[in-house]
Amino acid sequence: MSALKYYDTIIAPVITEKATLLSEKNQVVFRVPLSATKKEIKDAVEKLFNVKVGAVNTIVRKGKTKQFRGIPGKRSDTKNAIVTLLAGYSIDVTTGLS
């Protein structure tokens, strides 16, 4: 996989209360494309952040149907990846990539 593909695989870190609680368990949450596989996510995180990944779990959240000014619309589906790091490794998502 090329270096540019790694940047396309990891869209953004998820910064929520629940994701912050997971960081105590050495886990980090990223938003990824719907087409990304667990192997691609693992390779991208290992190459971009120089860490070792133990496991990758993915969640696909289906978009809700909502009304905007009386017109029905649909939010986009999103996919999140919960990445568990091996002991001794950590990612500080507040600093960004170099």
C-alpha positions as CSV (number, residue, x, y, z in Angstrom):
1,M,0.0,0.0,0.0
2,S,1.3,3.5,-0.9
3,A,1.8,6.2,1.7
4,L,-1.1,8.3,0.2
5,K,-3.4,5.3,0.6
6,Y,-2.7,5.3,4.4
7,Y,-3.8,8.9,4.7
8,D,-7.0,8.0,2.8
9,T,-7.7,5.0,5.1
10,I,-7.6,7.1,8.4
11,I,-10.0,10.0,7.9
12,A,-10.0,11.5,11.4
13,P,-9.7,10.5,15.1
14,V,-13.0,10.5,17.0
15,I,-12.8,12.8,20.1
16,T,-15.8,12.0,22.3
17,E,-16.3,11.2,25.9
18,K,-16.6,7.5,25.2
19,A,-13.5,7.5,23.0
20,T,-11.5,9.3,25.7
21,L,-12.5,6.6,28.2
22,L,-11.3,3.9,25.8
23,S,-7.8,5.6,25.7
24,E,-7.4,4.3,29.3
25,K,-7.6,0.8,27.9
26,N,-5.0,1.6,25.3
27,Q,-7.6,1.9,22.5
28,V,-8.0,4.7,19.9
29,V,-11.1,5.4,17.8
30,F,-10.8,6.6,14.2
31,R,-13.3,7.4,11.5
32,V,-12.6,5.4,8.3
33,P,-14.2,4.9,4.9
34,L,-17.0,2.4,4.6
35,S,-14.9,0.4,2.1
36,A,-11.9,0.1,4.5
37,T,-11.0,-3.4,5.7
38,K,-9.6,-4.3,9.1
39,K,-6.2,-5.3,7.5
40,E,-6.0,-1.9,5.7
41,I,-6.8,0.0,8.9
42,K,-4.2,-2.0,10.9
43,D,-1.5,-1.3,8.3
44,A,-2.3,2.4,8.1
45,V,-2.2,2.9,11.8
46,E,1.0,1.0,12.2
47,K,2.7,3.0,9.4
48,L,1.4,6.5,10.2
49,F,1.9,6.4,14.0
50,N,4.8,3.9,14.3
51,V,2.9,1.6,16.8
52,K,2.0,-2.0,16.9
53,V,-1.7,-2.9,16.7
54,G,-3.2,-5.8,18.6
55,A,-6.7,-5.8,17.2
56,V,-9.1,-3.8,15.1
57,N,-12.9,-3.7,15.7
58,T,-15.2,-1.8,13.3
59,I,-18.6,-0.3,13.7
60,V,-20.9,0.7,10.9
61,R,-23.5,3.3,12.0
62,K,-26.4,3.5,9.6
63,G,-27.5,7.1,8.8
64,K,-30.7,8.3,10.4
65,T,-33.7,9.7,8.4
66,K,-34.3,13.3,9.6
67,Q,-36.5,16.2,8.6
68,F,-35.0,19.5,7.6
69,R,-37.6,22.3,7.1
70,G,-40.2,19.7,6.5
71,I,-38.2,17.9,3.8
72,P,-37.1,14.4,4.6
73,G,-33.4,13.7,4.3
74,K,-31.0,11.0,5.3
75,R,-27.7,11.3,7.1
76,S,-24.7,9.4,5.6
77,D,-23.6,6.1,7.0
78,T,-20.3,6.2,9.0
79,K,-17.7,3.6,9.9
80,N,-15.6,3.8,13.0
81,A,-12.6,1.6,13.9
82,I,-11.6,0.9,17.5
83,V,-7.9,0.1,17.4
84,T,-6.4,-1.7,20.3
85,L,-2.6,-1.1,20.7
86,L,-0.1,-3.5,22.2
87,A,1.3,-2.8,25.7
88,G,4.0,-0.1,25.6
89,Y,2.5,1.8,22.7
90,S,0.3,4.9,22.7
91,I,-1.1,7.5,20.3
92,D,-1.7,11.1,21.3
93,V,-4.5,12.1,18.9
94,T,-4.4,15.8,20.0
95,T,-1.0,16.5,18.4
96,G,-1.8,15.3,14.8
97,L,0.4,13.7,12.2
98,S,3.9,14.9,11.3
